[in-house]
Amino acid sequence: MYLDQSVIIFHMGSFSNLKKLIEGTKSFVLICHESPDGDAVGSILAMAAMLRQKNKEVRMICADPVPEVFRFLGEHDQIVSTNGLHSLTVSQEETIIILDCGDLRRTKVEQMILDCKKNGNFVINIDHHPKNDLWRLADVNYVDDQASSTAEIVYRIVTGLGCDIDADVATYILCGIYTDTGGFQHSNTSEDVMKIVSKLLCCGARLKKISENISHEKSVSKLKIWGVAMDRLSINDEFGIAYSVLSKEDRLLSGASEDDLSGLINLLNTVPGTRATLLIYESENGTIMGSLRTERDDVDLSKLASLLGGGGHKKAAGFTIEGELSKVNNIWEIV
């Protein structure tokens, strides 16, 4: 490393500290969360492009493969999935950058990161989630929980470091913003967000390609599984929550993959008069996944998700539970 770790005690959000560490390091390992969404994929690709522009060596890893819906993004195939890898080595000269990760667990390589930290590797946390265990681990926390997305923060970093934004990088960043604002429909679509979007379009960002792949093009299997979810949609009048449930069998019968569920929660969240929406589905790895959404300012879904071992934002959160879905007397239960 080019810097003495004994003096790297940074304050959260200090760009000068982030810049100092980036410029003083030659090699980086970029990590995003499991089951990556458009913000995770777009952010890691944009960050990698920026670092390579500064002649840095970069590797990108993720627990799961990039979902089909985001494979229109160039260089997506350079994100290596750690799923099935028996070992993953990180040299002491590499700085680890973790992007868009609500907590350390979601990297699925938490022990590797902890070992690297003990061995003297620097860790940078770039995120828009509320405070979590990564804050205590990272040497630099460049975090803004008021940002629409991690991609928005990456945009600030790229421009702050004076890097050029070509059409590909603009598309990566715009994909992240587009995804986490629900196609500019969520309440986190601020004036600042639209100013950034305008600048990205001027740089050649391919909005039409993004919207076609994420919002408009849907396979037959995807439409079938969405139909099952909408058919099961119910409302709990006591709590004002709209909810739906999908089993592993539902996906098998419709021929749908877990990737086909991307965007479904946003559609279910359009039911008028409800306080929040919950989608529960069986994952391919034997766990139960819960996704929560709301557009109300007086509802904090992160608190509900945290009670179930998850987390997230006030208006978008999730959780994972070990178990299986079972239907008894027309009532769904987690066993």
C-alpha positions in Angstrom: 0.0 0.0 0.0 1.1 3.6 -0.6 -0.5 4.9 2.6 0.2 4.3 6.2 -2.9 2.7 7.7 -2.1 4.1 11.2 -3.0 7.6 10.0 -6.0 6.7 7.9 -8.8 7.6 10.3 -11.4 9.2 8.1 -14.7 11.0 8.9 -17.8 9.8 7.1 -18.5 11.5 3.9 -15.2 13.3 3.4 -14.5 13.4 -0.3 -10.9 14.5 0.2 -10.2 11.4 2.2 -11.8 9.2 -0.4 -9.8 10.9 -3.1 -6.6 10.5 -1.2 -7.1 6.7 -0.7 -8.2 6.1 -4.3 -5.2 8.0 -5.8 -2.8 6.3 -3.4 -3.8 2.8 -4.3 -3.0 0.9 -7.4 -5.3 -2.2 -7.3 -9.0 -2.5 -6.2 -11.5 -5.3 -5.6 -15.1 -4.0 -6.1 -17.9 -5.9 -4.3 -21.7 -5.4 -4.5 -24.5 -7.2 -2.7 -26.0 -10.6 -3.5 -29.0 -10.8 -5.9 -27.8 -7.6 -7.5 -30.3 -5.0 -8.7 -29.8 -2.3 -11.3 -28.3 0.1 -8.8 -25.7 -2.5 -7.7 -24.7 -3.5 -11.2 -24.7 0.0 -12.6 -22.7 1.4 -9.6 -20.0 -1.3 -9.7 -19.6 -1.0 -13.5 -19.3 2.8 -13.4 -16.9 2.7 -10.5 -14.7 0.2 -12.3 -14.7 2.3 -15.5 -13.7 5.4 -13.5 -10.8 3.6 -11.7 -9.5 2.1 -15.0 -9.6 5.6 -16.5 -7.1 6.5 -13.7 -4.9 3.5 -14.7 -5.9 1.4 -11.7 -6.2 -2.4 -11.7 -9.8 -3.5 -11.0 -11.6 -6.7 -10.2 -15.4 -6.9 -9.8 -17.1 -9.7 -7.8 -20.6 -10.5 -6.7 -22.1 -13.4 -4.9 -24.7 -14.1 -7.7 -24.5 -13.7 -11.5 -25.8 -10.5 -13.0 -29.5 -11.0 -13.7 -30.6 -11.3 -17.3 -32.5 -8.1 -17.3 -29.3 -6.1 -16.7 -27.1 -8.0 -19.2 -27.6 -5.3 -21.8 -25.0 -3.3 -19.9 -21.5 -3.5 -21.4 -18.8 -5.3 -19.4 -21.4 -7.0 -17.2 -19.6 -10.3 -18.0 -16.5 -8.9 -16.1 -18.4 -9.2 -12.8 -17.3 -12.5 -11.5 -19.8 -14.5 -9.4 -18.4 -16.0 -6.2 -21.2 -18.5 -6.2 -19.5 -21.9 -6.4 -15.9 -20.6 -6.1 -13.9 -22.6 -3.6 -11.5 -19.8 -2.8 -11.1 -16.1 -3.5 -7.8 -14.5 -2.8 -7.1 -10.8 -2.3 -3.6 -9.5 -2.2 -2.5 -7.0 0.5 -2.0 -4.4 -2.1 -5.7 -4.4 -3.1 -8.2 -1.9 -1.6 -11.7 -3.3 -1.2 -14.6 -1.1 -2.3 -18.1 -2.3 -1.2 -21.0 -0.7 -3.1 -24.7 -0.5 -2.4 -24.6 -3.0 0.4 -27.0 -2.6 3.4 -24.9 -4.8 5.6 -21.7 -7.0 5.5 -23.7 -10.3 5.2 -25.1 -9.3 1.9 -21.7 -9.5 0.3 -21.7 -13.3 1.0 -17.9 -13.0 1.4 -18.0 -11.4 4.8 -15.3 -13.6 6.3 -12.9 -12.9 3.4 -13.5 -9.1 4.0 -12.9 -9.5 7.7 -9.7 -11.4 7.1 -8.5 -8.8 4.6 -9.2 -6.1 7.1 -7.1 -7.9 9.7 -4.3 -8.3 7.1 -4.1 -4.6 6.6 -6.3 -4.1 3.5 -8.2 -0.8 3.3 -12.0 -1.0 3.0 -14.1 1.7 1.4 -17.9 1.7 1.9 -19.9 3.6 -0.8 -23.6 3.4 -0.2 -27.0 5.1 0.3 -28.4 2.8 3.0 -28.8 3.8 6.6 -26.0 3.2 9.1 -25.0 -0.5 9.4 -22.1 -2.8 10.4 -20.0 -1.8 7.4 -19.6 1.7 8.9 -17.5 0.3 11.8 -15.4 -1.9 9.5 -14.6 0.6 6.7 -11.7 3.0 6.7 -13.8 5.4 4.5 -17.5 5.7 4.6 -18.7 7.8 1.7 -22.4 7.4 2.4 -25.5 9.6 1.9 -28.7 8.0 3.0 -30.7 10.8 1.4 -29.4 10.0 -2.1 -31.7 8.3 -4.5 -29.2 5.5 -5.2 -25.6 4.5 -4.9 -25.3 5.3 -8.5 -26.1 8.9 -7.7 -23.2 8.9 -5.2 -20.9 7.3 -7.8 -21.8 10.1 -10.2 -20.5 12.6 -7.6 -17.3 10.6 -7.2 -16.7 10.3 -10.9 -17.2 14.0 -11.5 -15.4 15.0 -8.4 -12.3 13.2 -9.5 -12.5 14.9 -12.9 -13.1 11.7 -14.9 -14.7 11.7 -18.3 -18.2 10.2 -18.6 -18.7 8.5 -21.9 -22.0 6.9 -23.2 -21.3 3.6 -21.5 -20.5 5.1 -18.0 -23.5 7.4 -18.3 -25.7 4.4 -19.1 -24.4 2.5 -16.1 -25.1 5.4 -13.7 -28.5 6.1 -15.2 -29.5 2.4 -14.9 -28.8 2.6 -11.2 -30.8 5.8 -10.7 -33.6 4.5 -13.0 -33.9 1.3 -11.0 -33.9 2.8 -7.5 -36.3 5.6 -8.4 -38.8 3.1 -10.0 -38.3 4.7 -13.4 -38.5 8.2 -11.8 -41.8 7.5 -10.2 -40.8 7.1 -6.5 -40.7 10.0 -4.1 -36.9 9.9 -4.1 -36.9 11.4 -7.6 -35.7 14.8 -6.5 -34.8 18.0 -8.5 -31.1 17.1 -8.0 -31.7 13.6 -9.4 -33.3 15.0 -12.6 -30.4 17.5 -13.0 -28.0 14.5 -12.9 -30.2 12.6 -15.3 -30.1 15.5 -17.7 -26.3 15.6 -17.6 -26.1 11.9 -18.1 -28.3 12.1 -21.2 -26.1 14.9 -22.5 -23.2 12.4 -22.1 -25.0 9.8 -24.3 -26.8 7.7 -21.6 -29.2 5.3 -23.4 -32.4 5.8 -21.5 -34.5 4.1 -24.2 -32.4 0.9 -23.9 -32.7 1.0 -20.1 -36.4 1.4 -20.1 -36.9 -1.2 -22.8 -35.0 -3.8 -20.9 -36.1 -3.0 -17.4 -39.7 -1.8 -17.7 -41.2 -2.8 -21.0 -39.8 -6.1 -22.3 -41.3 -9.1 -20.4 -41.0 -12.7 -21.3 -44.0 -15.1 -21.3 -42.7 -16.8 -18.1 -42.3 -13.5 -16.4 -45.9 -12.4 -17.3 -47.2 -15.8 -16.0 -45.5 -15.5 -12.6 -46.6 -11.9 -12.3 -50.1 -13.0 -13.0 -50.0 -15.6 -10.2 -48.8 -12.9 -7.8 -51.5 -10.5 -8.8 -54.2 -13.2 -8.6 -53.1 -13.9 -5.0 -52.9 -10.2 -4.0 -54.7 -9.6 -0.8 -55.1 -6.7 1.6 -54.8 -6.8 5.4 -57.3 -4.1 6.4 -56.1 -3.9 10.0 -52.6 -2.8 9.0 -53.3 -1.5 5.5 -50.8 -3.8 3.8 -51.2 -5.3 0.4 -49.4 -8.6 0.1 -48.8 -11.6 -2.2 -47.0 -14.9 -1.9 -45.1 -17.0 -4.5 -43.8 -20.5 -3.9 -41.0 -22.3 -5.6 -43.6 -24.5 -7.3 -45.2 -21.4 -8.8 -42.0 -20.5 -10.5 -41.4 -24.0 -11.7 -45.0 -24.2 -13.2 -44.6 -20.9 -15.0 -41.0 -21.6 -16.1 -39.9 -18.3 -14.4 -36.6 -17.7 -12.8 -36.0 -15.6 -9.6 -34.8 -12.8 -11.9 -38.3 -12.6 -13.4 -39.6 -11.3 -10.1 -37.5 -8.1 -10.5 -39.9 -5.1 -10.6 -42.9 -7.0 -9.4 -43.0 -5.4 -6.0 -43.3 -2.0 -7.6 -46.3 -3.0 -9.6 -48.0 -4.5 -6.5 -47.3 -1.2 -4.7 -49.7 0.6 -6.9 -52.8 -0.5 -5.0 -54.6 2.7 -3.8 -55.4 3.3 -0.2 -52.8 0.9 1.3 -49.9 1.9 3.6 -47.4 -0.6 2.3 -46.9 -3.7 0.1 -45.2 -7.0 0.9 -44.1 -9.7 -1.5 -42.9 -13.0 0.0 -41.4 -15.7 -2.2 -39.3 -18.8 -2.0 -35.8 -18.4 -3.2 -33.9 -21.0 -5.2 -31.4 -21.4 -2.3 -34.0 -22.6 0.2 -34.8 -19.3 2.0 -37.8 -17.1 2.1 -37.3 -13.6 0.7 -39.5 -10.6 1.7 -39.6 -7.4 -0.2 -41.4 -4.3 1.2 -42.4 -1.0 -0.5 -44.3 2.1 0.4 -44.8 5.6 -0.9 -45.9 7.1 2.4 -43.8 9.4 4.5 -45.3 8.2 7.8 -44.3 4.6 7.3 -40.7 3.3 8.1 -40.3 -0.2 6.5 -36.7 -0.4 7.6 -37.9 -0.9 11.2 -40.2 -3.7 10.2 -37.6 -5.4 8.1 -35.0 -5.2 10.9 -37.4 -7.1 13.2 -37.1 -9.9 10.7 -33.3 -9.8 10.4 -33.3 -7.5 7.4 -33.0 -3.9 6.6 -33.1 -1.2 4.0 -34.7 2.3 3.6 -37.8 3.8 5.1 -39.7 3.2 1.8 -37.9 0.1 0.4 -36.7 -2.7 2.6 -36.3 -6.5 2.7 -35.5 -9.5 4.7 -34.5 -13.2 4.5 -35.9 -16.0 6.6 -34.7 -19.6 6.7 -37.6 -22.0 5.9 -40.2 -23.0 3.4 -43.7 -21.9 2.4 -46.6 -24.1 3.2 -50.3 -23.6 2.6 -52.7 -24.9 5.2 -56.4 -24.3 5.0 -55.8 -21.5 2.4 -53.4 -19.8 4.8 -49.8 -19.4 3.8 -47.2 -20.2 6.6 -43.4 -20.1 6.8 -42.2 -23.5 8.2 
